[in-house]
Structures are given as C-alpha cells and as structure tokens.
Amino acid sequence: MAWLSRVLVWLCASAGLLLAGFAVLATALFLPSVIANGFLPPLLQRQMLGEVYTQIAMTALLPELGVTSLVWLSLAFAFPKLDRSWRTLLAGLPAVAALGFPPIGRYLFTIWEPTSPRDYVLTLLLVSFAASAALLVPRALSQALRPGCFTIPPNRGMVNPP
C-alpha cells in the first residue's frame, strides 16, 4: 500500500508542477503582447487562447507525463536497478519521455501539425523535457520519493517456496 501511495503522490505532484510550469510559460509568452499593446485583448481572444492552452495540456503534456511515468514504473518493476540511482533516473526518464512522444504527437496532439522536421524535434524536446523535469523535481525534493522507492523487493507478500 505504501508503494501505491508513493506513486499517487509522485503523479499528483508531477502533474501539478507540469501544469504550473506551463501556466508560467504561457503567461510569459502572453505578457509581452499585453505590454506592447497597452491593453488586454478582447475577452473572446483570451478565451480562445485559454482553449488552445487547455488543449496543449490535455492532449500533449499530461498524456506525455502519464505514459512516461507508466513506462518508467514498469521498467523499475522489471529492472529494479534503473530506479536506484540519480544517474539512471536523469538519463532514463528523459529517454522514456522522448520515446513516448511520437505516438502522442501522432494520435493525441491533434491541434499541432509540424511544418518541418525542426518543428517536430523542437516540440519533442520541449514536451519530453517538460514531462521528465516534472517527474524528476518531486523526487529530488521528497525523501519519500528518493531513488529506489519504486522498486519492489523480491518475494514481497509471497510465501517462500519449499
């Protein structure tokens, strides 16, 4: 039960961090136009912009976070050494996130259409970096989420064979 609690805390903290970071980025992108124009755009334009940001979060960022965490937990279960050091976490989570982006970009992130290979690579790097950073920061800040916390000890809950 403690394992499941740690997973839920990790996912909730990571999702909150990812969405908060995206909100800060969206605001940083929006503010220069407000400052340059001296006024806020009309309500309809702000609502449309909010809808675009919501779609990005729901169709790219959160699915990327979910897929990356699910694959990482599966890998940690199958290969416990992967989750036991910062070295493997810092290399492995971004790699898993980068590998998870192509199906998400193709099938879920439908409001986005890359116009060049450069656009695709930059979006892949941005989304996978955001998801992996959001998954790493809570682990760095919480002793309960330290490396190795998601490995399951062998024979846990099983009766030793005769």
C-alpha positions as CSV (number, residue, x, y, z in Angstrom):
1,M,0.0,0.0,0.0
2,A,2.9,2.4,0.7
3,W,4.1,1.8,-2.9
4,L,0.8,2.9,-4.3
5,S,0.7,5.9,-2.1
6,R,4.1,7.0,-3.2
7,V,3.1,6.5,-6.9
8,L,0.0,8.6,-6.4
9,V,1.8,11.4,-4.6
10,W,4.5,11.4,-7.3
11,L,2.0,11.6,-10.1
12,C,-0.1,14.3,-8.4
13,A,2.9,16.4,-7.6
14,S,4.4,16.0,-11.0
15,A,1.1,16.9,-12.8
16,G,0.7,19.9,-10.6
17,L,4.3,21.0,-11.3
18,L,3.9,20.4,-15.0
19,L,0.7,22.4,-15.2
20,A,2.0,25.2,-13.1
21,G,5.2,25.4,-15.2
22,F,3.1,25.5,-18.4
23,A,0.9,28.3,-16.9
24,V,4.0,30.3,-16.1
25,L,5.4,29.8,-19.6
26,A,2.0,30.7,-21.2
27,T,1.9,33.9,-19.1
28,A,5.4,34.8,-20.1
29,L,4.5,34.4,-23.7
30,F,1.3,36.4,-23.4
31,L,2.6,39.3,-21.3
32,P,4.9,41.0,-23.9
33,S,1.9,41.4,-26.3
34,V,-0.1,43.0,-23.5
35,I,2.7,45.3,-22.6
36,A,3.4,46.2,-26.2
37,N,-0.3,47.0,-26.9
38,G,-1.0,48.6,-23.6
39,F,-4.2,46.6,-23.0
40,L,-5.6,43.1,-22.7
41,P,-7.1,41.5,-25.9
42,P,-10.8,41.2,-26.0
43,L,-12.5,38.5,-23.9
44,L,-13.2,36.2,-26.9
45,Q,-9.5,36.2,-27.8
46,R,-8.5,35.4,-24.3
47,Q,-11.0,32.6,-24.1
48,M,-9.7,31.1,-27.4
49,L,-6.1,31.3,-26.1
50,G,-7.2,29.6,-22.9
51,E,-8.8,26.8,-25.0
52,V,-5.6,26.4,-27.0
53,Y,-3.5,26.2,-23.8
54,T,-6.0,23.7,-22.3
55,Q,-5.8,21.5,-25.4
56,I,-2.0,21.5,-25.3
57,A,-2.1,20.4,-21.6
58,M,-4.8,17.8,-22.2
59,T,-3.5,16.3,-25.5
60,A,0.2,16.6,-25.1
61,L,1.6,17.4,-21.7
62,L,-0.5,15.3,-19.4
63,P,-0.5,12.2,-21.7
64,E,3.3,12.5,-22.0
65,L,3.5,12.6,-18.2
66,G,1.2,9.6,-17.9
67,V,2.9,7.5,-20.5
68,T,6.4,8.3,-19.2
69,S,5.5,7.5,-15.6
70,L,3.7,4.3,-16.5
71,V,6.6,3.0,-18.7
72,W,9.1,4.1,-16.0
73,L,7.3,2.2,-13.3
74,S,7.1,-0.8,-15.5
75,L,10.8,-0.6,-16.1
76,A,11.5,-0.1,-12.4
77,F,9.5,-3.2,-11.6
78,A,11.2,-5.3,-14.3
79,F,14.7,-3.9,-13.8
80,P,15.0,-2.5,-10.3
81,K,18.5,-1.1,-10.8
82,L,17.1,1.5,-13.2
83,D,15.3,3.3,-10.4
84,R,18.0,3.1,-7.8
85,S,20.4,5.9,-8.8
86,W,20.2,9.5,-9.9
87,R,22.4,8.7,-12.9
88,T,19.9,6.3,-14.4
89,L,16.9,8.5,-13.4
90,L,18.5,11.6,-15.1
91,A,19.2,9.6,-18.3
92,G,16.3,7.2,-18.3
93,L,13.3,9.4,-17.7
94,P,14.1,11.9,-20.5
95,A,14.8,9.0,-22.8
96,V,11.5,7.3,-22.0
97,A,9.7,10.6,-22.4
98,A,11.3,11.2,-25.8
99,L,10.3,7.7,-27.0
100,G,6.8,8.2,-25.7
101,F,6.2,11.4,-27.7
102,P,5.8,10.0,-31.3
103,P,2.6,8.2,-30.7
104,I,1.2,11.0,-28.5
105,G,2.2,13.6,-31.1
106,R,0.6,11.5,-33.9
107,Y,-2.6,10.4,-32.3
108,L,-3.5,12.7,-29.4
109,F,-1.9,16.1,-30.0
110,T,-4.2,16.8,-32.9
111,I,-4.2,20.6,-32.7
112,W,-0.5,20.5,-33.6
113,E,0.9,19.9,-37.0
114,P,4.6,20.2,-37.5
115,T,5.7,22.1,-40.6
116,S,9.2,20.8,-40.7
117,P,11.5,18.2,-39.1
118,R,12.9,21.0,-37.0
119,D,9.4,21.8,-35.6
120,Y,8.9,18.1,-34.8
121,V,12.2,17.8,-33.0
122,L,11.8,21.0,-31.0
123,T,8.3,20.0,-29.9
124,L,9.5,16.5,-29.0
125,L,12.3,18.1,-26.9
126,L,10.1,20.6,-25.2
127,V,7.3,18.2,-24.3
128,S,9.6,15.4,-23.2
129,F,11.8,17.7,-21.2
130,A,8.8,19.2,-19.5
131,A,7.4,15.8,-18.6
132,S,10.7,14.4,-17.4
133,A,11.5,17.5,-15.4
134,A,8.1,17.4,-13.8
135,L,8.7,13.8,-12.8
136,L,12.2,14.4,-11.5
137,V,11.7,17.5,-9.4
138,P,9.3,15.9,-6.8
139,R,11.8,13.0,-6.5
140,A,14.6,15.5,-5.8
141,L,12.6,17.4,-3.2
142,S,11.0,14.5,-1.3
143,Q,12.8,11.9,0.8
144,A,9.8,9.6,0.3
145,L,10.3,9.6,-3.5
146,R,14.1,9.1,-3.4
147,P,15.7,6.8,-6.0
148,G,14.8,3.2,-5.4
149,C,11.4,3.9,-3.8
150,F,9.5,2.4,-6.7
151,T,11.4,-0.9,-6.8
152,I,9.5,-3.8,-5.2
153,P,11.6,-6.1,-3.1
154,P,11.7,-9.7,-4.3
155,N,9.1,-12.2,-2.9
156,R,7.2,-9.3,-1.2
157,G,3.9,-10.8,0.0
158,M,4.7,-14.2,-1.3
159,V,5.3,-17.3,0.7
160,N,8.8,-18.7,0.3
161,P,8.8,-21.8,-1.8
162,P,9.7,-25.1,-0.1
